[in-house]
Amino acid sequence: MATEITAIGPLRLLLTPEEAALALGISRAKLYPMLMRRQILSIRIGGSRRIPLVALQQYVDEQLDTNCTFQPLRHVVQ
């Protein structure tokens, strides 16, 4: 079953793995190894794993710092 965000709800500081994967645009199967390698930090509450929003932003920021291949477009005069 595909999860879909259809509306902006109340601000939540913690996401389920499914929600975090959706936010990153990856599968849940891809997310779990990243959590186990601590590439993205998570916490356990009882039997549930939750990913802080700040951990997702931190991961994205780190990826931008190390993997960004963006190069500004140059104006081409013809």
PDB file of N, CA, C and O in Angstrom:
ATOM      1  N   MET A   1       0.840  -1.173   0.000  1.00  0.00           N
ATOM      2  CA  MET A   1       0.000   0.000   0.000  1.00  0.00           C
ATOM      3  C   MET A   1       0.889   1.242   0.000  1.00  0.00           C
ATOM      4  O   MET A   1       1.753   1.371   0.867  1.00  0.00           O
ATOM      5  N   ALA A   2       0.704   2.129  -0.921  1.00  0.00           N
ATOM      6  CA  ALA A   2       1.500   3.347  -1.005  1.00  0.00           C
ATOM      7  C   ALA A   2       0.972   4.383  -0.021  1.00  0.00           C
ATOM      8  O   ALA A   2      -0.235   4.584   0.110  1.00  0.00           O
ATOM      9  N   THR A   3       1.894   5.026   0.657  1.00  0.00           N
ATOM     10  CA  THR A   3       1.531   6.102   1.564  1.00  0.00           C
ATOM     11  C   THR A   3       1.602   7.405   0.798  1.00  0.00           C
ATOM     12  O   THR A   3       2.521   7.631   0.010  1.00  0.00           O
ATOM     13  N   GLU A   4       0.636   8.247   1.033  1.00  0.00           N
ATOM     14  CA  GLU A   4       0.594   9.504   0.304  1.00  0.00           C
ATOM     15  C   GLU A   4       0.283  10.631   1.273  1.00  0.00           C
ATOM     16  O   GLU A   4      -0.614  10.507   2.106  1.00  0.00           O
ATOM     17  N   ILE A   5       1.014  11.719   1.169  1.00  0.00           N
ATOM     18  CA  ILE A   5       0.718  12.895   1.969  1.00  0.00           C
ATOM     19  C   ILE A   5      -0.312  13.705   1.207  1.00  0.00           C
ATOM     20  O   ILE A   5      -0.058  14.149   0.087  1.00  0.00           O
ATOM     21  N   THR A   6      -1.471  13.897   1.811  1.00  0.00           N
ATOM     22  CA  THR A   6      -2.532  14.604   1.109  1.00  0.00           C
ATOM     23  C   THR A   6      -2.825  15.967   1.710  1.00  0.00           C
ATOM     24  O   THR A   6      -3.445  16.806   1.056  1.00  0.00           O
ATOM     25  N   ALA A   7      -2.399  16.201   2.926  1.00  0.00           N
ATOM     26  CA  ALA A   7      -2.660  17.489   3.561  1.00  0.00           C
ATOM     27  C   ALA A   7      -1.584  17.750   4.597  1.00  0.00           C
ATOM     28  O   ALA A   7      -0.961  16.825   5.117  1.00  0.00           O
ATOM     29  N   ILE A   8      -1.381  18.993   4.879  1.00  0.00           N
ATOM     30  CA  ILE A   8      -0.420  19.357   5.918  1.00  0.00           C
ATOM     31  C   ILE A   8      -1.152  19.294   7.248  1.00  0.00           C
ATOM     32  O   ILE A   8      -2.115  20.024   7.480  1.00  0.00           O
ATOM     33  N   GLY A   9      -0.686  18.422   8.104  1.00  0.00           N
ATOM     34  CA  GLY A   9      -1.301  18.260   9.412  1.00  0.00           C
ATOM     35  C   GLY A   9      -0.512  19.024  10.460  1.00  0.00           C
ATOM     36  O   GLY A   9       0.336  19.853  10.130  1.00  0.00           O
ATOM     37  N   PRO A  10      -0.792  18.743  11.712  1.00  0.00           N
ATOM     38  CA  PRO A  10      -0.068  19.406  12.791  1.00  0.00           C
ATOM     39  C   PRO A  10       1.413  19.019  12.758  1.00  0.00           C
ATOM     40  O   PRO A  10       1.768  17.913  12.350  1.00  0.00           O
ATOM     41  N   LEU A  11       2.246  19.923  13.181  1.00  0.00           N
ATOM     42  CA  LEU A  11       3.688  19.669  13.196  1.00  0.00           C
ATOM     43  C   LEU A  11       3.997  18.502  14.111  1.00  0.00           C
ATOM     44  O   LEU A  11       3.592  18.483  15.273  1.00  0.00           O
ATOM     45  N   ARG A  12       4.714  17.535  13.580  1.00  0.00           N
ATOM     46  CA  ARG A  12       5.161  16.382  14.359  1.00  0.00           C
ATOM     47  C   ARG A  12       6.668  16.364  14.346  1.00  0.00           C
ATOM     48  O   ARG A  12       7.283  16.518  13.291  1.00  0.00           O
ATOM     49  N   LEU A  13       7.262  16.181  15.482  1.00  0.00           N
ATOM     50  CA  LEU A  13       8.718  16.164  15.589  1.00  0.00           C
ATOM     51  C   LEU A  13       9.307  14.819  15.222  1.00  0.00           C
ATOM     52  O   LEU A  13      10.480  14.737  14.859  1.00  0.00           O
ATOM     53  N   LEU A  14       8.509  13.756  15.310  1.00  0.00           N
ATOM     54  CA  LEU A  14       8.984  12.407  15.025  1.00  0.00           C
ATOM     55  C   LEU A  14       8.141  11.783  13.931  1.00  0.00           C
ATOM     56  O   LEU A  14       6.918  11.921  13.914  1.00  0.00           O
ATOM     57  N   LEU A  15       8.816  11.090  13.009  1.00  0.00           N
ATOM     58  CA  LEU A  15       8.142  10.421  11.908  1.00  0.00           C
ATOM     59  C   LEU A  15       8.326   8.915  12.014  1.00  0.00           C
ATOM     60  O   LEU A  15       9.317   8.442  12.569  1.00  0.00           O
ATOM     61  N   THR A  16       7.373   8.167  11.483  1.00  0.00           N
ATOM     62  CA  THR A  16       7.538   6.727  11.362  1.00  0.00           C
ATOM     63  C   THR A  16       8.555   6.469  10.249  1.00  0.00           C
ATOM     64  O   THR A  16       8.810   7.360   9.438  1.00  0.00           O
ATOM     65  N   PRO A  17       9.132   5.288  10.193  1.00  0.00           N
ATOM     66  CA  PRO A  17      10.038   4.984   9.089  1.00  0.00           C
ATOM     67  C   PRO A  17       9.374   5.157   7.716  1.00  0.00           C
ATOM     68  O   PRO A  17      10.013   5.621   6.772  1.00  0.00           O
ATOM     69  N   GLU A  18       8.116   4.792   7.609  1.00  0.00           N
ATOM     70  CA  GLU A  18       7.399   4.951   6.343  1.00  0.00           C
ATOM     71  C   GLU A  18       7.309   6.430   5.945  1.00  0.00           C
ATOM     72  O   GLU A  18       7.534   6.789   4.789  1.00  0.00           O
ATOM     73  N   GLU A  19       6.977   7.268   6.916  1.00  0.00           N
ATOM     74  CA  GLU A  19       6.868   8.709   6.652  1.00  0.00           C
ATOM     75  C   GLU A  19       8.222   9.318   6.316  1.00  0.00           C
ATOM     76  O   GLU A  19       8.326  10.165   5.428  1.00  0.00           O
ATOM     77  N   ALA A  20       9.264   8.882   7.030  1.00  0.00           N
ATOM     78  CA  ALA A  20      10.605   9.396   6.769  1.00  0.00           C
ATOM     79  C   ALA A  20      11.077   8.997   5.371  1.00  0.00           C
ATOM     80  O   ALA A  20      11.657   9.810   4.651  1.00  0.00           O
ATOM     81  N   ALA A  21      10.827   7.746   4.991  1.00  0.00           N
ATOM     82  CA  ALA A  21      11.210   7.285   3.656  1.00  0.00           C
ATOM     83  C   ALA A  21      10.468   8.089   2.590  1.00  0.00           C
ATOM     84  O   ALA A  21      11.059   8.491   1.588  1.00  0.00           O
ATOM     85  N   LEU A  22       9.194   8.319   2.803  1.00  0.00           N
ATOM     86  CA  LEU A  22       8.400   9.105   1.866  1.00  0.00           C
ATOM     87  C   LEU A  22       8.947  10.526   1.754  1.00  0.00           C
ATOM     88  O   LEU A  22       9.044  11.078   0.658  1.00  0.00           O
ATOM     89  N   ALA A  23       9.300  11.107   2.889  1.00  0.00           N
ATOM     90  CA  ALA A  23       9.837  12.470   2.897  1.00  0.00           C
ATOM     91  C   ALA A  23      11.144  12.567   2.109  1.00  0.00           C
ATOM     92  O   ALA A  23      11.417  13.586   1.475  1.00  0.00           O
ATOM     93  N   LEU A  24      11.953  11.499   2.151  1.00  0.00           N
ATOM     94  CA  LEU A  24      13.226  11.479   1.433  1.00  0.00           C
ATOM     95  C   LEU A  24      13.087  10.986  -0.001  1.00  0.00           C
ATOM     96  O   LEU A  24      14.019  11.097  -0.798  1.00  0.00           O
ATOM     97  N   GLY A  25      11.920  10.442  -0.324  1.00  0.00           N
ATOM     98  CA  GLY A  25      11.708   9.927  -1.675  1.00  0.00           C
ATOM     99  C   GLY A  25      12.408   8.608  -1.928  1.00  0.00           C
ATOM    100  O   GLY A  25      12.803   8.310  -3.056  1.00  0.00           O
ATOM    101  N   ILE A  26      12.562   7.805  -0.858  1.00  0.00           N
ATOM    102  CA  ILE A  26      13.193   6.493  -0.980  1.00  0.00           C
ATOM    103  C   ILE A  26      12.254   5.441  -0.405  1.00  0.00           C
ATOM    104  O   ILE A  26      11.239   5.775   0.206  1.00  0.00           O
ATOM    105  N   SER A  27      12.591   4.180  -0.598  1.00  0.00           N
ATOM    106  CA  SER A  27      11.763   3.106  -0.051  1.00  0.00           C
ATOM    107  C   SER A  27      12.105   2.876   1.420  1.00  0.00           C
ATOM    108  O   SER A  27      13.172   3.263   1.897  1.00  0.00           O
ATOM    109  N   ARG A  28      11.189   2.249   2.111  1.00  0.00           N
ATOM    110  CA  ARG A  28      11.424   1.887   3.505  1.00  0.00           C
ATOM    111  C   ARG A  28      12.572   0.888   3.592  1.00  0.00           C
ATOM    112  O   ARG A  28      13.364   0.926   4.533  1.00  0.00           O
ATOM    113  N   ALA A  29      12.660  -0.005   2.609  1.00  0.00           N
ATOM    114  CA  ALA A  29      13.748  -0.988   2.582  1.00  0.00           C
ATOM    115  C   ALA A  29      15.108  -0.313   2.444  1.00  0.00           C
ATOM    116  O   ALA A  29      16.101  -0.820   2.967  1.00  0.00           O
ATOM    117  N   LYS A  30      15.170   0.803   1.762  1.00  0.00           N
ATOM    118  CA  LYS A  30      16.419   1.560   1.623  1.00  0.00           C
ATOM    119  C   LYS A  30      16.734   2.336   2.907  1.00  0.00           C
ATOM    120  O   LYS A  30      17.899   2.518   3.259  1.00  0.00           O
ATOM    121  N   LEU A  31      15.685   2.789   3.599  1.00  0.00           N
ATOM    122  CA  LEU A  31      15.869   3.591   4.813  1.00  0.00           C
ATOM    123  C   LEU A  31      16.438   2.776   5.967  1.00  0.00           C
ATOM    124  O   LEU A  31      17.327   3.249   6.675  1.00  0.00           O
ATOM    125  N   TYR A  32      15.938   1.552   6.169  1.00  0.00           N
ATOM    126  CA  TYR A  32      16.350   0.784   7.342  1.00  0.00           C
ATOM    127  C   TYR A  32      17.861   0.558   7.439  1.00  0.00           C
ATOM    128  O   TYR A  32      18.415   0.729   8.525  1.00  0.00           O
ATOM    129  N   PRO A  33      18.553   0.184   6.362  1.00  0.00           N
ATOM    130  CA  PRO A  33      20.016   0.057   6.481  1.00  0.00           C
ATOM    131  C   PRO A  33      20.698   1.388   6.840  1.00  0.00           C
ATOM    132  O   PRO A  33      21.714   1.404   7.535  1.00  0.00           O
ATOM    133  N   MET A  34      20.138   2.482   6.366  1.00  0.00           N
ATOM    134  CA  MET A  34      20.691   3.795   6.705  1.00  0.00           C
ATOM    135  C   MET A  34      20.537   4.074   8.196  1.00  0.00           C
ATOM    136  O   MET A  34      21.409   4.683   8.817  1.00  0.00           O
ATOM    137  N   LEU A  35      19.416   3.622   8.765  1.00  0.00           N
ATOM    138  CA  LEU A  35      19.205   3.778  10.206  1.00  0.00           C
ATOM    139  C   LEU A  35      20.170   2.891  10.983  1.00  0.00           C
ATOM    140  O   LEU A  35      20.722   3.312  11.999  1.00  0.00           O
ATOM    141  N   MET A  36      20.374   1.670  10.510  1.00  0.00           N
ATOM    142  CA  MET A  36      21.259   0.742  11.207  1.00  0.00           C
ATOM    143  C   MET A  36      22.719   1.217  11.162  1.00  0.00           C
ATOM    144  O   MET A  36      23.471   1.004  12.113  1.00  0.00           O
ATOM    145  N   ARG A  37      23.115   1.860  10.054  1.00  0.00           N
ATOM    146  CA  ARG A  37      24.475   2.401   9.922  1.00  0.00           C
ATOM    147  C   ARG A  37      24.609   3.765  10.584  1.00  0.00           C
ATOM    148  O   ARG A  37      25.689   4.356  10.593  1.00  0.00           O
ATOM    149  N   ARG A  38      23.508   4.261  11.135  1.00  0.00           N
ATOM    150  CA  ARG A  38      23.449   5.562  11.814  1.00  0.00           C
ATOM    151  C   ARG A  38      23.758   6.723  10.872  1.00  0.00           C
ATOM    152  O   ARG A  38      24.263   7.761  11.300  1.00  0.00           O
ATOM    153  N   GLN A  39      23.453   6.541   9.591  1.00  0.00           N
ATOM    154  CA  GLN A  39      23.536   7.650   8.650  1.00  0.00           C
ATOM    155  C   GLN A  39      22.423   8.647   8.950  1.00  0.00           C
ATOM    156  O   GLN A  39      22.581   9.855   8.775  1.00  0.00           O
ATOM    157  N   ILE A  40      21.301   8.113   9.404  1.00  0.00           N
ATOM    158  CA  ILE A  40      20.180   8.916   9.863  1.00  0.00           C
ATOM    159  C   ILE A  40      19.887   8.442  11.276  1.00  0.00           C
ATOM    160  O   ILE A  40      19.695   7.249  11.511  1.00  0.00           O
ATOM    161  N   LEU A  41      19.854   9.377  12.214  1.00  0.00           N
ATOM    162  CA  LEU A  41      19.625   9.013  13.602  1.00  0.00           C
ATOM    163  C   LEU A  41      18.151   8.735  13.850  1.00  0.00           C
ATOM    164  O   LEU A  41      17.277   9.358  13.247  1.00  0.00           O
ATOM    165  N   SER A  42      17.887   7.794  14.742  1.00  0.00           N
ATOM    166  CA  SER A  42      16.518   7.455  15.100  1.00  0.00           C
ATOM    167  C   SER A  42      16.479   7.101  16.574  1.00  0.00           C
ATOM    168  O   SER A  42      17.511   6.884  17.209  1.00  0.00           O
ATOM    169  N   ILE A  43      15.270   7.047  17.101  1.00  0.00           N
ATOM    170  CA  ILE A  43      15.092   6.655  18.494  1.00  0.00           C
ATOM    171  C   ILE A  43      14.049   5.550  18.556  1.00  0.00           C
ATOM    172  O   ILE A  43      13.247   5.375  17.638  1.00  0.00           O
ATOM    173  N   ARG A  44      14.078   4.815  19.653  1.00  0.00           N
ATOM    174  CA  ARG A  44      13.060   3.783  19.877  1.00  0.00           C
ATOM    175  C   ARG A  44      12.187   4.250  21.030  1.00  0.00           C
ATOM    176  O   ARG A  44      12.679   4.707  22.062  1.00  0.00           O
ATOM    177  N   ILE A  45      10.897   4.128  20.835  1.00  0.00           N
ATOM    178  CA  ILE A  45       9.920   4.404  21.888  1.00  0.00           C
ATOM    179  C   ILE A  45       9.121   3.123  22.034  1.00  0.00           C
ATOM    180  O   ILE A  45       8.283   2.796  21.194  1.00  0.00           O
ATOM    181  N   GLY A  46       9.394   2.405  23.110  1.00  0.00           N
ATOM    182  CA  GLY A  46       8.784   1.077  23.260  1.00  0.00           C
ATOM    183  C   GLY A  46       9.264   0.199  22.122  1.00  0.00           C
ATOM    184  O   GLY A  46      10.470   0.037  21.931  1.00  0.00           O
ATOM    185  N   GLY A  47       8.346  -0.367  21.370  1.00  0.00           N
ATOM    186  CA  GLY A  47       8.709  -1.209  20.232  1.00  0.00           C
ATOM    187  C   GLY A  47       8.723  -0.464  18.916  1.00  0.00           C
ATOM    188  O   GLY A  47       8.894  -1.072  17.859  1.00  0.00           O
ATOM    189  N   SER A  48       8.545   0.841  18.965  1.00  0.00           N
ATOM    190  CA  SER A  48       8.451   1.633  17.734  1.00  0.00           C
ATOM    191  C   SER A  48       9.726   2.427  17.479  1.00  0.00           C
ATOM    192  O   SER A  48      10.339   2.957  18.406  1.00  0.00           O
ATOM    193  N   ARG A  49      10.112   2.500  16.220  1.00  0.00           N
ATOM    194  CA  ARG A  49      11.247   3.337  15.828  1.00  0.00           C
ATOM    195  C   ARG A  49      10.688   4.630  15.254  1.00  0.00           C
ATOM    196  O   ARG A  49       9.741   4.613  14.467  1.00  0.00           O
ATOM    197  N   ARG A  50      11.279   5.749  15.654  1.00  0.00           N
ATOM    198  CA  ARG A  50      10.864   7.052  15.153  1.00  0.00           C
ATOM    199  C   ARG A  50      12.095   7.842  14.727  1.00  0.00           C
ATOM    200  O   ARG A  50      13.170   7.724  15.314  1.00  0.00           O
ATOM    201  N   ILE A  51      11.908   8.647  13.694  1.00  0.00           N
ATOM    202  CA  ILE A  51      12.995   9.446  13.136  1.00  0.00           C
ATOM    203  C   ILE A  51      12.659  10.917  13.346  1.00  0.00           C
ATOM    204  O   ILE A  51      11.635  11.397  12.858  1.00  0.00           O
ATOM    205  N   PRO A  52      13.514  11.634  14.069  1.00  0.00           N
ATOM    206  CA  PRO A  52      13.271  13.063  14.271  1.00  0.00           C
ATOM    207  C   PRO A  52      13.374  13.827  12.947  1.00  0.00           C
ATOM    208  O   PRO A  52      14.224  13.524  12.109  1.00  0.00           O
ATOM    209  N   LEU A  53      12.508  14.809  12.773  1.00  0.00           N
ATOM    210  CA  LEU A  53      12.582  15.651  11.578  1.00  0.00           C
ATOM    211  C   LEU A  53      13.967  16.257  11.432  1.00  0.00           C
ATOM    212  O   LEU A  53      14.503  16.335  10.327  1.00  0.00           O
ATOM    213  N   VAL A  54      14.540  16.683  12.538  1.00  0.00           N
ATOM    214  CA  VAL A  54      15.863  17.310  12.497  1.00  0.00           C
ATOM    215  C   VAL A  54      16.918  16.333  11.978  1.00  0.00           C
ATOM    216  O   VAL A  54      17.888  16.763  11.353  1.00  0.00           O
ATOM    217  N   ALA A  55      16.756  15.038  12.221  1.00  0.00           N
ATOM    218  CA  ALA A  55      17.712  14.046  11.724  1.00  0.00           C
ATOM    219  C   ALA A  55      17.635  13.937  10.208  1.00  0.00           C
ATOM    220  O   ALA A  55      18.657  13.756   9.547  1.00  0.00           O
ATOM    221  N   LEU A  56      16.426  14.046   9.649  1.00  0.00           N
ATOM    222  CA  LEU A  56      16.291  14.024   8.186  1.00  0.00           C
ATOM    223  C   LEU A  56      16.941  15.251   7.572  1.00  0.00           C
ATOM    224  O   LEU A  56      17.648  15.149   6.569  1.00  0.00           O
ATOM    225  N   GLN A  57      16.705  16.413   8.173  1.00  0.00           N
ATOM    226  CA  GLN A  57      17.300  17.646   7.644  1.00  0.00           C
ATOM    227  C   GLN A  57      18.816  17.601   7.752  1.00  0.00           C
ATOM    228  O   GLN A  57      19.524  18.048   6.849  1.00  0.00           O
ATOM    229  N   GLN A  58      19.311  17.059   8.861  1.00  0.00           N
ATOM    230  CA  GLN A  58      20.756  16.933   9.050  1.00  0.00           C
ATOM    231  C   GLN A  58      21.369  16.026   7.979  1.00  0.00           C
ATOM    232  O   GLN A  58      22.424  16.344   7.429  1.00  0.00           O
ATOM    233  N   TYR A  59      20.725  14.920   7.688  1.00  0.00           N
ATOM    234  CA  TYR A  59      21.206  14.007   6.655  1.00  0.00           C
ATOM    235  C   TYR A  59      21.242  14.699   5.293  1.00  0.00           C
ATOM    236  O   TYR A  59      22.236  14.602   4.573  1.00  0.00           O
ATOM    237  N   VAL A  60      20.179  15.388   4.945  1.00  0.00           N
ATOM    238  CA  VAL A  60      20.125  16.091   3.655  1.00  0.00           C
ATOM    239  C   VAL A  60      21.217  17.157   3.588  1.00  0.00           C
ATOM    240  O   VAL A  60      21.895  17.289   2.569  1.00  0.00           O
ATOM    241  N   ASP A  61      21.387  17.909   4.660  1.00  0.00           N
ATOM    242  CA  ASP A  61      22.433  18.943   4.685  1.00  0.00           C
ATOM    243  C   ASP A  61      23.820  18.335   4.495  1.00  0.00           C
ATOM    244  O   ASP A  61      24.642  18.880   3.759  1.00  0.00           O
ATOM    245  N   GLU A  62      24.080  17.212   5.152  1.00  0.00           N
ATOM    246  CA  GLU A  62      25.376  16.536   5.012  1.00  0.00           C
ATOM    247  C   GLU A  62      25.584  16.059   3.580  1.00  0.00           C
ATOM    248  O   GLU A  62      26.684  16.167   3.038  1.00  0.00           O
ATOM    249  N   GLN A  63      24.530  15.533   2.973  1.00  0.00           N
ATOM    250  CA  GLN A  63      24.634  15.068   1.592  1.00  0.00           C
ATOM    251  C   GLN A  63      24.904  16.230   0.647  1.00  0.00           C
ATOM    252  O   GLN A  63      25.678  16.092  -0.301  1.00  0.00           O
ATOM    253  N   LEU A  64      24.283  17.353   0.894  1.00  0.00           N
ATOM    254  CA  LEU A  64      24.523  18.533   0.057  1.00  0.00           C
ATOM    255  C   LEU A  64      25.966  19.004   0.190  1.00  0.00           C
ATOM    256  O   LEU A  64      26.587  19.410  -0.792  1.00  0.00           O
ATOM    257  N   ASP A  65      26.492  18.948   1.408  1.00  0.00           N
ATOM    258  CA  ASP A  65      27.876  19.384   1.639  1.00  0.00           C
ATOM    259  C   ASP A  65      28.885  18.476   0.955  1.00  0.00           C
ATOM    260  O   ASP A  65      29.904  18.951   0.454  1.00  0.00           O
ATOM    261  N   THR A  66      28.613  17.162   0.928  1.00  0.00           N
ATOM    262  CA  THR A  66      29.609  16.223   0.418  1.00  0.00           C
ATOM    263  C   THR A  66      29.348  15.752  -1.010  1.00  0.00           C
ATOM    264  O   THR A  66      30.287  15.386  -1.717  1.00  0.00           O
ATOM    265  N   ASN A  67      28.101  15.754  -1.440  1.00  0.00           N
ATOM    266  CA  ASN A  67      27.773  15.159  -2.732  1.00  0.00           C
ATOM    267  C   ASN A  67      27.178  16.118  -3.747  1.00  0.00           C
ATOM    268  O   ASN A  67      26.781  15.710  -4.838  1.00  0.00           O
ATOM    269  N   CYS A  68      27.118  17.369  -3.395  1.00  0.00           N
ATOM    270  CA  CYS A  68      26.448  18.314  -4.290  1.00  0.00           C
ATOM    271  C   CYS A  68      27.282  18.519  -5.553  1.00  0.00           C
ATOM    272  O   CYS A  68      28.458  18.877  -5.486  1.00  0.00           O
ATOM    273  N   THR A  69      26.660  18.288  -6.691  1.00  0.00           N
ATOM    274  CA  THR A  69      27.341  18.474  -7.971  1.00  0.00           C
ATOM    275  C   THR A  69      26.743  19.649  -8.732  1.00  0.00           C
ATOM    276  O   THR A  69      26.948  19.794  -9.937  1.00  0.00           O
ATOM    277  N   PHE A  70      26.006  20.479  -8.018  1.00  0.00           N
ATOM    278  CA  PHE A  70      25.367  21.626  -8.642  1.00  0.00           C
ATOM    279  C   PHE A  70      26.419  22.599  -9.151  1.00  0.00           C
ATOM    280  O   PHE A  70      27.356  22.953  -8.435  1.00  0.00           O
ATOM    281  N   GLN A  71      26.254  23.019 -10.374  1.00  0.00           N
ATOM    282  CA  GLN A  71      27.104  24.060 -10.940  1.00  0.00           C
ATOM    283  C   GLN A  71      26.190  25.104 -11.531  1.00  0.00           C
ATOM    284  O   GLN A  71      25.270  24.767 -12.277  1.00  0.00           O
ATOM    285  N   PRO A  72      26.420  26.360 -11.218  1.00  0.00           N
ATOM    286  CA  PRO A  72      25.548  27.405 -11.732  1.00  0.00           C
ATOM    287  C   PRO A  72      25.566  27.404 -13.259  1.00  0.00           C
ATOM    288  O   PRO A  72      26.591  27.129 -13.882  1.00  0.00           O
ATOM    289  N   LEU A  73      24.429  27.713 -13.838  1.00  0.00           N
ATOM    290  CA  LEU A  73      24.345  27.828 -15.291  1.00  0.00           C
ATOM    291  C   LEU A  73      25.083  29.079 -15.737  1.00  0.00           C
ATOM    292  O   LEU A  73      25.005  30.131 -15.103  1.00  0.00           O
ATOM    293  N   ARG A  74      25.784  28.941 -16.822  1.00  0.00           N
ATOM    294  CA  ARG A  74      26.468  30.104 -17.386  1.00  0.00           C
ATOM    295  C   ARG A  74      25.603  30.681 -18.487  1.00  0.00           C
ATOM    296  O   ARG A  74      24.997  29.958 -19.279  1.00  0.00           O
ATOM    297  N   HIS A  75      25.564  31.965 -18.514  1.00  0.00           N
ATOM    298  CA  HIS A  75      24.795  32.638 -19.567  1.00  0.00           C
ATOM    299  C   HIS A  75      25.562  32.492 -20.880  1.00  0.00           C
ATOM    300  O   HIS A  75      26.720  32.896 -20.984  1.00  0.00           O
ATOM    301  N   VAL A  76      24.914  31.922 -21.859  1.00  0.00           N
ATOM    302  CA  VAL A  76      25.531  31.700 -23.151  1.00  0.00           C
ATOM    303  C   VAL A  76      25.055  32.791 -24.116  1.00  0.00           C
ATOM    304  O   VAL A  76      23.861  32.956 -24.366  1.00  0.00           O
ATOM    305  N   VAL A  77      26.020  33.514 -24.637  1.00  0.00           N
ATOM    306  CA  VAL A  77      25.673  34.582 -25.605  1.00  0.00           C
ATOM    307  C   VAL A  77      25.887  34.019 -27.006  1.00  0.00           C
ATOM    308  O   VAL A  77      26.947  33.478 -27.321  1.00  0.00           O
ATOM    309  N   GLN A  78      24.862  34.157 -27.835  1.00  0.00           N
ATOM    310  CA  GLN A  78      24.982  33.650 -29.197  1.00  0.00           C
ATOM    311  C   GLN A  78      25.093  34.784 -30.173  1.00  0.00           C
ATOM    312  O   GLN A  78      25.202  34.554 -31.377  1.00  0.00           O
TER     313      GLN A  78
END
